[in-house]
């Protein structure tokens, strides 16, 4: 079902909701397309006319700075008209009002929705309900998926490591609540890495996490052995108040990435983080700002990768000149 | 009024009857099977050849949405759905608005039932006031107003001391507690079975333990208080094992399962199909198989519809935000017959699970074709296929995952106290 929903009759990208259901060829096509945009960042005129005359609405039901900004920049560099809306969600706003919001915007002849929502499945729901000519890009839904983040991470990994096949990747931290981790795991498995290891205490791992195609480890030093790519996840402060962890300091002691622990991984291991980082909670500043860190590179790559995804989702409907 | 139902295959598990014969009804009661009583003159003859004649079904858990939510469904709409499904007695969960916690609400329900022309709607009283789990409801007054049992519906009684006292009080008045086990805190406001599927889709999960721990608490309290307990809508393997052990140990407890739990699993909602959003959640294939075995062995001896009609908006949204429940009266019989076709249970067991056993649990003088009992009868064609679509659907709630499915088994006549309340009008 998710496959059908995301692809048009010719098997081309229509919506981008989740990595699930997309094959290696398509993911590679996204990475290659992004590659062609990456050079633009250094040019005087950072624009191409691919989506000229198209209207893209950034629909953010949840706060975000980086994701929203990079989506906005990506759309502008494709010459689209962009409208960014931050819609504060309250516990009373239910499906009806979500649908009403969508219907109202549809009536204004938009071509694409970029959606961030706090509830898993929101982007699927919008894609199912919206008019057939509109593309939906998931910019993060609940704890389900954040596929553009995963793709920019894949792009960054490929930039540094060239090939996925031999890589051992560790994802460290709050897997339970992380849509980023779920999308990364699906993307890494589709692209065919050697191993994905999730490292976290049991309280931060979802039930049957191994069925996502990962190996599980509860100890950071052990888990970092032979690792090529280290992905740190953000730890939200509320995890302490909901009895998932005793304290930030204990978490840092067990699962925080320090220079010393980094040495356990392969010497050329790269350190990633989807941001925003909590210095001294999941990662030490020296590592975050160190030579092995690609955290800022991830942010710049975000623009090119999101341009690629938006352009592909529009192009494959034959609506791009 | 004298009625003959002719040449049907009569299945009456309570009397271990399975034969082709005539059934005679007089003055709203069963008069005789096979041989007519002396001087019997029929006012109405119903031809049941090729069909099954059995006791009308007794549904232990339904929501008809009145009072309080008539935009979702009304007594009027839902009793037609019930009658067309062979259901002649409906037990109404107390989570109406207002809650069934005063005799006035129970009276109102009786009135609504009479207005809808369906006399067998049995309200279940709230166990605690407003279902809040803090204070006892006026159980005796509610019993006297016609409530058949007490229950806290889906709402938790988190304080076990209050649950103990409520059970003691219910036991003092010989009231049955119908208990859907669900530990509020372990449930953690989840919307799907805590397992591989919920993990993949980032859905908040409800572990089995939310059910089994609440079940274990209640079993202990059943022994301590002597309260009669019936467990409603079990969803997982270890619940069945716990009930089995308790029964073996000699505790007089019974259990039912909602029909959809016997056919659907967590895999069916992939990726976010709100039609499959139910509570307790659909669990794994192993759980489903074990529930079927529990039914076959008699550990679970009733099947209920757990009918929960909704308006369209309730199911429109991102999965966790949609409302749980299936409009399931009309698929109850065909899906039960499917269990027979799949050799999970036999036909006698299937019919007993829908009639005799619920009657026994509620201590109702029905659920059998014994002469003298009220003539609540269902006549159905077990081979007749029909499609679930707007032209065949009666419930106001269109929230069924079986939309457009072709199902086998169709009710042709339903009688309630000898009165024909439904007759199928489609050509064969």
Interface residues (C-beta under 8 A of the other chain):
Chain A: X1 X2 X18 X20 X94 X95 X96 X98 X99 X117 X119 X120 X121 X122 X124 X125 X129 X141 X142 X143 X144 X145 X179 X182 X206 X207 X208 X209 X211 X212
Chain B: X194 X195 X196 X198 X199 X200 X201 X202 X203 X204 X205 X207 X270 X271 X272 X273 X313 X316 X317 X318 X319 X320 X321 X322
